[in-house]
């Protein structure tokens, strides 16, 4: 669940509807703390590697 993510953890956005009970739309979410979340891209290998590299070079270590 979205509210269970701790600061710095990643998750995937899954929506529910009558037609699609659990549909993974492919967006990656990062918890920023204090109920703030950031969508940083689609769940592709290139996006995940780019985000890990960016966090390594410019981000704070959590």
PDB file of N, CA, C, O and CB in Angstrom:
ATOM      1  N   UNK A   1       0.837  -1.182   0.000  1.00  0.00           N
ATOM      2  CA  UNK A   1       0.000   0.000   0.000  1.00  0.00           C
ATOM      3  C   UNK A   1       0.881   1.245   0.000  1.00  0.00           C
ATOM      4  O   UNK A   1       2.006   1.232   0.499  1.00  0.00           O
ATOM      5  CB  UNK A   1      -0.952  -0.001   1.214  1.00  0.00           C
ATOM      6  N   UNK A   2       0.356   2.290  -0.557  1.00  0.00           N
ATOM      7  CA  UNK A   2       1.109   3.528  -0.686  1.00  0.00           C
ATOM      8  C   UNK A   2       1.496   4.108   0.670  1.00  0.00           C
ATOM      9  O   UNK A   2       2.608   4.609   0.837  1.00  0.00           O
ATOM     10  CB  UNK A   2       0.305   4.542  -1.467  1.00  0.00           C
ATOM     11  N   UNK A   3       0.592   4.043   1.631  1.00  0.00           N
ATOM     12  CA  UNK A   3       0.877   4.625   2.943  1.00  0.00           C
ATOM     13  C   UNK A   3       1.900   3.816   3.749  1.00  0.00           C
ATOM     14  O   UNK A   3       2.378   4.294   4.778  1.00  0.00           O
ATOM     15  CB  UNK A   3      -0.405   4.745   3.734  1.00  0.00           C
ATOM     16  N   UNK A   4       2.241   2.612   3.307  1.00  0.00           N
ATOM     17  CA  UNK A   4       3.209   1.779   4.013  1.00  0.00           C
ATOM     18  C   UNK A   4       4.649   2.018   3.558  1.00  0.00           C
ATOM     19  O   UNK A   4       5.581   1.505   4.177  1.00  0.00           O
ATOM     20  CB  UNK A   4       2.859   0.328   3.826  1.00  0.00           C
ATOM     21  N   UNK A   5       4.844   2.794   2.482  1.00  0.00           N
ATOM     22  CA  UNK A   5       6.198   3.059   1.994  1.00  0.00           C
ATOM     23  C   UNK A   5       6.936   3.985   2.954  1.00  0.00           C
ATOM     24  O   UNK A   5       6.385   4.980   3.424  1.00  0.00           O
ATOM     25  CB  UNK A   5       6.157   3.676   0.582  1.00  0.00           C
ATOM     26  N   UNK A   6       8.175   3.645   3.233  1.00  0.00           N
ATOM     27  CA  UNK A   6       9.043   4.482   4.053  1.00  0.00           C
ATOM     28  C   UNK A   6       9.822   5.416   3.139  1.00  0.00           C
ATOM     29  O   UNK A   6       9.895   5.192   1.931  1.00  0.00           O
ATOM     30  CB  UNK A   6      10.007   3.618   4.920  1.00  0.00           C
ATOM     31  N   UNK A   7      10.400   6.457   3.714  1.00  0.00           N
ATOM     32  CA  UNK A   7      11.163   7.429   2.932  1.00  0.00           C
ATOM     33  C   UNK A   7      12.278   6.727   2.155  1.00  0.00           C
ATOM     34  O   UNK A   7      13.054   5.958   2.724  1.00  0.00           O
ATOM     35  CB  UNK A   7      11.753   8.524   3.851  1.00  0.00           C
ATOM     36  N   UNK A   8      12.349   7.000   0.854  1.00  0.00           N
ATOM     37  CA  UNK A   8      13.372   6.418  -0.006  1.00  0.00           C
ATOM     38  C   UNK A   8      12.978   5.108  -0.663  1.00  0.00           C
ATOM     39  O   UNK A   8      13.678   4.645  -1.563  1.00  0.00           O
ATOM     40  CB  UNK A   8      14.599   6.205   0.775  1.00  0.00           C
ATOM     41  N   UNK A   9      11.885   4.499  -0.242  1.00  0.00           N
ATOM     42  CA  UNK A   9      11.450   3.240  -0.857  1.00  0.00           C
ATOM     43  C   UNK A   9      10.698   3.517  -2.149  1.00  0.00           C
ATOM     44  O   UNK A   9      10.108   4.583  -2.328  1.00  0.00           O
ATOM     45  CB  UNK A   9      10.562   2.432   0.115  1.00  0.00           C
ATOM     46  N   UNK A  10      10.729   2.544  -3.041  1.00  0.00           N
ATOM     47  CA  UNK A  10      10.037   2.631  -4.314  1.00  0.00           C
ATOM     48  C   UNK A  10       8.852   1.693  -4.328  1.00  0.00           C
ATOM     49  O   UNK A  10       8.823   0.689  -3.615  1.00  0.00           O
ATOM     50  CB  UNK A  10      10.982   2.315  -5.469  1.00  0.00           C
ATOM     51  N   UNK A  11       7.874   2.034  -5.152  1.00  0.00           N
ATOM     52  CA  UNK A  11       6.713   1.171  -5.349  1.00  0.00           C
ATOM     53  C   UNK A  11       6.175   1.363  -6.757  1.00  0.00           C
ATOM     54  O   UNK A  11       6.654   2.206  -7.515  1.00  0.00           O
ATOM     55  CB  UNK A  11       5.614   1.468  -4.299  1.00  0.00           C
ATOM     56  N   UNK A  12       5.173   0.568  -7.087  1.00  0.00           N
ATOM     57  CA  UNK A  12       4.527   0.664  -8.396  1.00  0.00           C
ATOM     58  C   UNK A  12       3.078   1.066  -8.190  1.00  0.00           C
ATOM     59  O   UNK A  12       2.441   0.664  -7.216  1.00  0.00           O
ATOM     60  CB  UNK A  12       4.626  -0.682  -9.181  1.00  0.00           C
ATOM     61  N   UNK A  13       2.563   1.868  -9.122  1.00  0.00           N
ATOM     62  CA  UNK A  13       1.192   2.339  -9.033  1.00  0.00           C
ATOM     63  C   UNK A  13       0.253   1.312  -9.660  1.00  0.00           C
ATOM     64  O   UNK A  13       0.366   1.001 -10.845  1.00  0.00           O
ATOM     65  CB  UNK A  13       1.039   3.711  -9.723  1.00  0.00           C
ATOM     66  N   UNK A  14      -0.671   0.790  -8.862  1.00  0.00           N
ATOM     67  CA  UNK A  14      -1.658  -0.187  -9.313  1.00  0.00           C
ATOM     68  C   UNK A  14      -3.035   0.392  -9.028  1.00  0.00           C
ATOM     69  O   UNK A  14      -3.320   0.790  -7.898  1.00  0.00           O
ATOM     70  CB  UNK A  14      -1.464  -1.581  -8.607  1.00  0.00           C
ATOM     71  N   UNK A  15      -3.887   0.441 -10.041  1.00  0.00           N
ATOM     72  CA  UNK A  15      -5.230   0.987  -9.867  1.00  0.00           C
ATOM     73  C   UNK A  15      -6.254  -0.136  -9.902  1.00  0.00           C
ATOM     74  O   UNK A  15      -5.986  -1.228 -10.404  1.00  0.00           O
ATOM     75  CB  UNK A  15      -5.541   2.036 -10.955  1.00  0.00           C
ATOM     76  N   UNK A  16      -7.421   0.149  -9.364  1.00  0.00           N
ATOM     77  CA  UNK A  16      -8.516  -0.824  -9.359  1.00  0.00           C
ATOM     78  C   UNK A  16      -9.765  -0.194  -9.956  1.00  0.00           C
ATOM     79  O   UNK A  16     -10.054   0.980  -9.724  1.00  0.00           O
ATOM     80  CB  UNK A  16      -8.800  -1.331  -7.922  1.00  0.00           C
ATOM     81  N   UNK A  17     -10.499  -0.983 -10.725  1.00  0.00           N
ATOM     82  CA  UNK A  17     -11.784  -0.568 -11.276  1.00  0.00           C
ATOM     83  C   UNK A  17     -12.651  -1.818 -11.404  1.00  0.00           C
ATOM     84  O   UNK A  17     -12.200  -2.929 -11.123  1.00  0.00           O
ATOM     85  CB  UNK A  17     -11.613   0.160 -12.666  1.00  0.00           C
ATOM     86  N   UNK A  18     -13.866  -1.631 -11.818  1.00  0.00           N
ATOM     87  CA  UNK A  18     -14.754  -2.782 -11.995  1.00  0.00           C
ATOM     88  C   UNK A  18     -14.261  -3.697 -13.114  1.00  0.00           C
ATOM     89  O   UNK A  18     -14.348  -4.920 -13.007  1.00  0.00           O
ATOM     90  CB  UNK A  18     -16.183  -2.311 -12.294  1.00  0.00           C
ATOM     91  N   UNK A  19     -13.752  -3.109 -14.169  1.00  0.00           N
ATOM     92  CA  UNK A  19     -13.283  -3.874 -15.313  1.00  0.00           C
ATOM     93  C   UNK A  19     -11.934  -4.545 -15.046  1.00  0.00           C
ATOM     94  O   UNK A  19     -11.726  -5.699 -15.422  1.00  0.00           O
ATOM     95  CB  UNK A  19     -13.181  -2.974 -16.525  1.00  0.00           C
ATOM     96  N   UNK A  20     -11.024  -3.824 -14.399  1.00  0.00           N
ATOM     97  CA  UNK A  20      -9.690  -4.333 -14.073  1.00  0.00           C
ATOM     98  C   UNK A  20      -9.485  -4.244 -12.561  1.00  0.00           C
ATOM     99  O   UNK A  20      -9.151  -3.173 -12.053  1.00  0.00           O
ATOM    100  CB  UNK A  20      -8.578  -3.534 -14.836  1.00  0.00           C
ATOM    101  N   UNK A  21      -9.676  -5.343 -11.834  1.00  0.00           N
ATOM    102  CA  UNK A  21      -9.567  -5.291 -10.373  1.00  0.00           C
ATOM    103  C   UNK A  21      -8.184  -4.860  -9.877  1.00  0.00           C
ATOM    104  O   UNK A  21      -8.098  -4.139  -8.883  1.00  0.00           O
ATOM    105  CB  UNK A  21      -9.901  -6.639  -9.798  1.00  0.00           C
ATOM    106  N   UNK A  22      -7.127  -5.271 -10.523  1.00  0.00           N
ATOM    107  CA  UNK A  22      -5.761  -4.855 -10.163  1.00  0.00           C
ATOM    108  C   UNK A  22      -4.992  -4.654 -11.459  1.00  0.00           C
ATOM    109  O   UNK A  22      -4.538  -5.618 -12.075  1.00  0.00           O
ATOM    110  CB  UNK A  22      -5.044  -5.920  -9.232  1.00  0.00           C
ATOM    111  N   UNK A  23      -4.848  -3.395 -11.871  1.00  0.00           N
ATOM    112  CA  UNK A  23      -4.190  -3.088 -13.133  1.00  0.00           C
ATOM    113  C   UNK A  23      -2.921  -2.289 -12.861  1.00  0.00           C
ATOM    114  O   UNK A  23      -2.985  -1.176 -12.337  1.00  0.00           O
ATOM    115  CB  UNK A  23      -5.140  -2.308 -14.076  1.00  0.00           C
ATOM    116  N   UNK A  24      -1.778  -2.848 -13.212  1.00  0.00           N
ATOM    117  CA  UNK A  24      -0.495  -2.187 -13.031  1.00  0.00           C
ATOM    118  C   UNK A  24      -0.267  -1.256 -14.217  1.00  0.00           C
ATOM    119  O   UNK A  24      -0.032  -1.719 -15.333  1.00  0.00           O
ATOM    120  CB  UNK A  24       0.666  -3.227 -12.896  1.00  0.00           C
ATOM    121  N   UNK A  25      -0.335   0.055 -13.983  1.00  0.00           N
ATOM    122  CA  UNK A  25      -0.180   0.992 -15.087  1.00  0.00           C
ATOM    123  C   UNK A  25       1.279   1.279 -15.406  1.00  0.00           C
ATOM    124  O   UNK A  25       1.576   1.923 -16.412  1.00  0.00           O
ATOM    125  CB  UNK A  25      -0.892   2.280 -14.770  1.00  0.00           C
ATOM    126  N   UNK A  26       2.201   0.806 -14.557  1.00  0.00           N
ATOM    127  CA  UNK A  26       3.616   0.879 -14.880  1.00  0.00           C
ATOM    128  C   UNK A  26       4.356   2.087 -14.360  1.00  0.00           C
ATOM    129  O   UNK A  26       5.520   2.276 -14.713  1.00  0.00           O
ATOM    130  CB  UNK A  26       3.770   0.835 -16.309  1.00  0.00           C
ATOM    131  N   UNK A  27       3.737   2.917 -13.535  1.00  0.00           N
ATOM    132  CA  UNK A  27       4.429   4.076 -12.985  1.00  0.00           C
ATOM    133  C   UNK A  27       5.190   3.688 -11.725  1.00  0.00           C
ATOM    134  O   UNK A  27       4.686   2.930 -10.897  1.00  0.00           O
ATOM    135  CB  UNK A  27       3.436   5.208 -12.683  1.00  0.00           C
ATOM    136  N   UNK A  28       6.411   4.213 -11.584  1.00  0.00           N
ATOM    137  CA  UNK A  28       7.230   3.983 -10.403  1.00  0.00           C
ATOM    138  C   UNK A  28       7.084   5.184  -9.468  1.00  0.00           C
ATOM    139  O   UNK A  28       7.137   6.334  -9.904  1.00  0.00           O
ATOM    140  CB  UNK A  28       8.727   3.751 -10.792  1.00  0.00           C
ATOM    141  N   UNK A  29       6.900   4.902  -8.180  1.00  0.00           N
ATOM    142  CA  UNK A  29       6.676   5.932  -7.176  1.00  0.00           C
ATOM    143  C   UNK A  29       7.775   5.835  -6.129  1.00  0.00           C
ATOM    144  O   UNK A  29       8.180   4.738  -5.745  1.00  0.00           O
ATOM    145  CB  UNK A  29       5.269   5.792  -6.526  1.00  0.00           C
ATOM    146  N   UNK A  30       8.256   6.987  -5.668  1.00  0.00           N
ATOM    147  CA  UNK A  30       9.234   7.037  -4.591  1.00  0.00           C
ATOM    148  C   UNK A  30       8.622   7.816  -3.434  1.00  0.00           C
ATOM    149  O   UNK A  30       8.066   8.895  -3.637  1.00  0.00           O
ATOM    150  CB  UNK A  30      10.575   7.686  -5.067  1.00  0.00           C
ATOM    151  N   UNK A  31       8.723   7.275  -2.219  1.00  0.00           N
ATOM    152  CA  UNK A  31       8.241   7.970  -1.027  1.00  0.00           C
ATOM    153  C   UNK A  31       9.272   9.021  -0.639  1.00  0.00           C
ATOM    154  O   UNK A  31      10.459   8.718  -0.517  1.00  0.00           O
ATOM    155  CB  UNK A  31       7.981   6.972   0.153  1.00  0.00           C
ATOM    156  N   UNK A  32       8.821  10.253  -0.444  1.00  0.00           N
ATOM    157  CA  UNK A  32       9.718  11.346  -0.099  1.00  0.00           C
ATOM    158  C   UNK A  32       9.629  11.729   1.370  1.00  0.00           C
ATOM    159  O   UNK A  32      10.390  12.581   1.831  1.00  0.00           O
ATOM    160  CB  UNK A  32       9.418  12.545  -0.955  1.00  0.00           C
ATOM    161  N   UNK A  33       8.718  11.119   2.109  1.00  0.00           N
ATOM    162  CA  UNK A  33       8.547  11.420   3.531  1.00  0.00           C
ATOM    163  C   UNK A  33       7.375  12.355   3.764  1.00  0.00           C
ATOM    164  O   UNK A  33       6.998  13.134   2.888  1.00  0.00           O
ATOM    165  CB  UNK A  33       9.818  12.035   4.100  1.00  0.00           C
ATOM    166  N   UNK A  34       6.801  12.267   4.962  1.00  0.00           N
ATOM    167  CA  UNK A  34       5.676  13.126   5.384  1.00  0.00           C
ATOM    168  C   UNK A  34       4.534  13.114   4.374  1.00  0.00           C
ATOM    169  O   UNK A  34       4.003  14.170   4.031  1.00  0.00           O
ATOM    170  CB  UNK A  34       6.158  14.563   5.590  1.00  0.00           C
ATOM    171  N   UNK A  35       4.155  11.945   3.900  1.00  0.00           N
ATOM    172  CA  UNK A  35       3.048  11.751   2.963  1.00  0.00           C
ATOM    173  C   UNK A  35       3.252  12.445   1.618  1.00  0.00           C
ATOM    174  O   UNK A  35       2.278  12.810   0.960  1.00  0.00           O
ATOM    175  CB  UNK A  35       1.779  12.244   3.583  1.00  0.00           C
ATOM    176  N   UNK A  36       4.495  12.628   1.206  1.00  0.00           N
ATOM    177  CA  UNK A  36       4.802  13.152  -0.116  1.00  0.00           C
ATOM    178  C   UNK A  36       5.376  12.023  -0.960  1.00  0.00           C
ATOM    179  O   UNK A  36       6.236  11.267  -0.510  1.00  0.00           O
ATOM    180  CB  UNK A  36       5.794  14.351  -0.033  1.00  0.00           C
ATOM    181  N   UNK A  37       4.885  11.922  -2.193  1.00  0.00           N
ATOM    182  CA  UNK A  37       5.316  10.872  -3.105  1.00  0.00           C
ATOM    183  C   UNK A  37       5.655  11.496  -4.442  1.00  0.00           C
ATOM    184  O   UNK A  37       5.131  12.551  -4.801  1.00  0.00           O
ATOM    185  CB  UNK A  37       4.228   9.782  -3.265  1.00  0.00           C
ATOM    186  N   UNK A  38       6.541  10.832  -5.179  1.00  0.00           N
ATOM    187  CA  UNK A  38       6.980  11.351  -6.462  1.00  0.00           C
ATOM    188  C   UNK A  38       6.932  10.227  -7.478  1.00  0.00           C
ATOM    189  O   UNK A  38       7.449   9.137  -7.233  1.00  0.00           O
ATOM    190  CB  UNK A  38       8.403  11.956  -6.367  1.00  0.00           C
ATOM    191  N   UNK A  39       6.310  10.490  -8.619  1.00  0.00           N
ATOM    192  CA  UNK A  39       6.320   9.535  -9.726  1.00  0.00           C
ATOM    193  C   UNK A  39       7.508   9.905 -10.598  1.00  0.00           C
ATOM    194  O   UNK A  39       7.580  11.024 -11.106  1.00  0.00           O
ATOM    195  CB  UNK A  39       4.959   9.554 -10.548  1.00  0.00           C
ATOM    196  N   UNK A  40       8.443   8.972 -10.775  1.00  0.00           N
ATOM    197  CA  UNK A  40       9.661   9.309 -11.497  1.00  0.00           C
ATOM    198  C   UNK A  40       9.781   8.611 -12.840  1.00  0.00           C
ATOM    199  O   UNK A  40      10.810   8.756 -13.500  1.00  0.00           O
ATOM    200  CB  UNK A  40      10.846   8.974 -10.662  1.00  0.00           C
ATOM    201  N   UNK A  41       8.791   7.872 -13.267  1.00  0.00           N
ATOM    202  CA  UNK A  41       8.848   7.290 -14.603  1.00  0.00           C
ATOM    203  C   UNK A  41       8.174   5.936 -14.684  1.00  0.00           C
ATOM    204  O   UNK A  41       7.582   5.446 -13.722  1.00  0.00           O
ATOM    205  CB  UNK A  41      10.273   7.164 -15.045  1.00  0.00           C
ATOM    206  N   UNK A  42       8.281   5.354 -15.853  1.00  0.00           N
ATOM    207  CA  UNK A  42       7.719   4.025 -16.100  1.00  0.00           C
ATOM    208  C   UNK A  42       8.649   2.944 -15.582  1.00  0.00           C
ATOM    209  O   UNK A  42       9.842   3.176 -15.388  1.00  0.00           O
ATOM    210  CB  UNK A  42       7.454   3.818 -17.596  1.00  0.00           C
ATOM    211  N   UNK A  43       8.098   1.767 -15.359  1.00  0.00           N
ATOM    212  CA  UNK A  43       8.862   0.636 -14.822  1.00  0.00           C
ATOM    213  C   UNK A  43       9.624  -0.060 -15.947  1.00  0.00           C
ATOM    214  O   UNK A  43       9.317  -1.194 -16.313  1.00  0.00           O
ATOM    215  CB  UNK A  43       7.926  -0.369 -14.101  1.00  0.00           C
ATOM    216  N   UNK A  44      10.620   0.637 -16.488  1.00  0.00           N
ATOM    217  CA  UNK A  44      11.498   0.083 -17.507  1.00  0.00           C
ATOM    218  C   UNK A  44      12.892  -0.016 -16.909  1.00  0.00           C
ATOM    219  O   UNK A  44      13.232   0.723 -15.985  1.00  0.00           O
ATOM    220  CB  UNK A  44      11.495   0.955 -18.808  1.00  0.00           C
ATOM    221  N   UNK A  45      13.677  -0.908 -17.425  1.00  0.00           N
ATOM    222  CA  UNK A  45      15.038  -1.094 -16.923  1.00  0.00           C
ATOM    223  C   UNK A  45      15.846   0.186 -17.050  1.00  0.00           C
ATOM    224  O   UNK A  45      16.585   0.540 -16.132  1.00  0.00           O
ATOM    225  CB  UNK A  45      15.735  -2.228 -17.673  1.00  0.00           C
ATOM    226  N   UNK A  46      15.721   0.882 -18.163  1.00  0.00           N
ATOM    227  CA  UNK A  46      16.506   2.106 -18.367  1.00  0.00           C
ATOM    228  C   UNK A  46      16.118   3.197 -17.370  1.00  0.00           C
ATOM    229  O   UNK A  46      16.991   3.908 -16.872  1.00  0.00           O
ATOM    230  CB  UNK A  46      16.319   2.621 -19.797  1.00  0.00           C
ATOM    231  N   UNK A  47      14.838   3.340 -17.074  1.00  0.00           N
ATOM    232  CA  UNK A  47      14.384   4.348 -16.116  1.00  0.00           C
ATOM    233  C   UNK A  47      14.868   4.027 -14.714  1.00  0.00           C
ATOM    234  O   UNK A  47      15.305   4.921 -13.989  1.00  0.00           O
ATOM    235  CB  UNK A  47      12.862   4.452 -16.130  1.00  0.00           C
ATOM    236  N   UNK A  48      14.798   2.769 -14.327  1.00  0.00           N
ATOM    237  CA  UNK A  48      15.231   2.363 -12.990  1.00  0.00           C
ATOM    238  C   UNK A  48      16.740   2.568 -12.833  1.00  0.00           C
ATOM    239  O   UNK A  48      17.188   3.071 -11.803  1.00  0.00           O
ATOM    240  CB  UNK A  48      14.859   0.886 -12.723  1.00  0.00           C
ATOM    241  N   UNK A  49      17.524   2.186 -13.838  1.00  0.00           N
ATOM    242  CA  UNK A  49      18.974   2.391 -13.780  1.00  0.00           C
ATOM    243  C   UNK A  49      19.333   3.875 -13.740  1.00  0.00           C
ATOM    244  O   UNK A  49      20.231   4.282 -13.002  1.00  0.00           O
ATOM    245  CB  UNK A  49      19.649   1.727 -14.981  1.00  0.00           C
ATOM    246  N   UNK A  50      18.637   4.673 -14.526  1.00  0.00           N
ATOM    247  CA  UNK A  50      18.882   6.115 -14.534  1.00  0.00           C
ATOM    248  C   UNK A  50      18.587   6.729 -13.172  1.00  0.00           C
ATOM    249  O   UNK A  50      19.348   7.568 -12.689  1.00  0.00           O
ATOM    250  CB  UNK A  50      18.034   6.795 -15.611  1.00  0.00           C
ATOM    251  N   UNK A  51      17.493   6.318 -12.556  1.00  0.00           N
ATOM    252  CA  UNK A  51      17.116   6.856 -11.245  1.00  0.00           C
ATOM    253  C   UNK A  51      18.107   6.414 -10.167  1.00  0.00           C
ATOM    254  O   UNK A  51      18.457   7.211  -9.297  1.00  0.00           O
ATOM    255  CB  UNK A  51      15.689   6.406 -10.871  1.00  0.00           C
ATOM    256  N   UNK A  52      18.560   5.173 -10.205  1.00  0.00           N
ATOM    257  CA  UNK A  52      19.572   4.704  -9.241  1.00  0.00           C
ATOM    258  C   UNK A  52      20.882   5.482  -9.395  1.00  0.00           C
ATOM    259  O   UNK A  52      21.499   5.859  -8.399  1.00  0.00           O
ATOM    260  CB  UNK A  52      19.835   3.190  -9.426  1.00  0.00           C
ATOM    261  N   UNK A  53      21.303   5.721 -10.626  1.00  0.00           N
ATOM    262  CA  UNK A  53      22.520   6.480 -10.875  1.00  0.00           C
ATOM    263  C   UNK A  53      22.380   7.918 -10.379  1.00  0.00           C
ATOM    264  O   UNK A  53      23.297   8.453  -9.756  1.00  0.00           O
ATOM    265  CB  UNK A  53      22.859   6.466 -12.365  1.00  0.00           C
ATOM    266  N   UNK A  54      21.245   8.538 -10.653  1.00  0.00           N
ATOM    267  CA  UNK A  54      21.001   9.911 -10.205  1.00  0.00           C
ATOM    268  C   UNK A  54      21.043   9.993  -8.678  1.00  0.00           C
ATOM    269  O   UNK A  54      21.648  10.911  -8.124  1.00  0.00           O
ATOM    270  CB  UNK A  54      19.639  10.419 -10.729  1.00  0.00           C
ATOM    271  N   UNK A  55      20.395   9.024  -7.988  1.00  0.00           N
ATOM    272  CA  UNK A  55      20.421   9.015  -6.530  1.00  0.00           C
ATOM    273  C   UNK A  55      21.823   8.799  -5.995  1.00  0.00           C
ATOM    274  O   UNK A  55      22.191   9.368  -4.967  1.00  0.00           O
ATOM    275  CB  UNK A  55      19.497   7.943  -5.994  1.00  0.00           C
ATOM    276  N   UNK A  56      22.608   7.987  -6.680  1.00  0.00           N
ATOM    277  CA  UNK A  56      23.974   7.733  -6.247  1.00  0.00           C
ATOM    278  C   UNK A  56      24.841   8.978  -6.374  1.00  0.00           C
ATOM    279  O   UNK A  56      25.634   9.275  -5.481  1.00  0.00           O
ATOM    280  CB  UNK A  56      24.577   6.595  -7.052  1.00  0.00           C
ATOM    281  N   UNK A  57      24.699   9.704  -7.469  1.00  0.00           N
ATOM    282  CA  UNK A  57      25.546  10.874  -7.721  1.00  0.00           C
ATOM    283  C   UNK A  57      25.069  12.140  -7.017  1.00  0.00           C
ATOM    284  O   UNK A  57      25.888  12.899  -6.499  1.00  0.00           O
ATOM    285  CB  UNK A  57      25.619  11.132  -9.195  1.00  0.00           C
ATOM    286  N   UNK A  58      23.758  12.380  -6.988  1.00  0.00           N
ATOM    287  CA  UNK A  58      23.257  13.671  -6.518  1.00  0.00           C
ATOM    288  C   UNK A  58      22.346  13.590  -5.310  1.00  0.00           C
ATOM    289  O   UNK A  58      22.098  14.606  -4.660  1.00  0.00           O
ATOM    290  CB  UNK A  58      22.533  14.345  -7.613  1.00  0.00           C
ATOM    291  N   UNK A  59      21.840  12.407  -4.991  1.00  0.00           N
ATOM    292  CA  UNK A  59      20.873  12.280  -3.918  1.00  0.00           C
ATOM    293  C   UNK A  59      21.515  12.089  -2.555  1.00  0.00           C
ATOM    294  O   UNK A  59      22.714  11.842  -2.432  1.00  0.00           O
ATOM    295  CB  UNK A  59      19.958  11.141  -4.200  1.00  0.00           C
ATOM    296  N   UNK A  60      20.695  12.210  -1.563  1.00  0.00           N
ATOM    297  CA  UNK A  60      21.130  11.954  -0.201  1.00  0.00           C
ATOM    298  C   UNK A  60      20.999  10.465   0.077  1.00  0.00           C
ATOM    299  O   UNK A  60      20.071   9.820  -0.411  1.00  0.00           O
ATOM    300  CB  UNK A  60      20.308  12.787   0.820  1.00  0.00           C
ATOM    301  N   UNK A  61      21.899   9.930   0.837  1.00  0.00           N
ATOM    302  CA  UNK A  61      21.812   8.525   1.223  1.00  0.00           C
ATOM    303  C   UNK A  61      20.860   8.407   2.393  1.00  0.00           C
ATOM    304  O   UNK A  61      20.983   9.111   3.396  1.00  0.00           O
ATOM    305  CB  UNK A  61      23.209   7.944   1.583  1.00  0.00           C
ATOM    306  N   UNK A  62      19.917   7.511   2.244  1.00  0.00           N
ATOM    307  CA  UNK A  62      18.873   7.348   3.265  1.00  0.00           C
ATOM    308  C   UNK A  62      19.140   6.103   4.071  1.00  0.00           C
ATOM    309  O   UNK A  62      18.377   5.782   4.983  1.00  0.00           O
ATOM    310  CB  UNK A  62      17.471   7.278   2.627  1.00  0.00           C
TER     311      UNK A  62
END
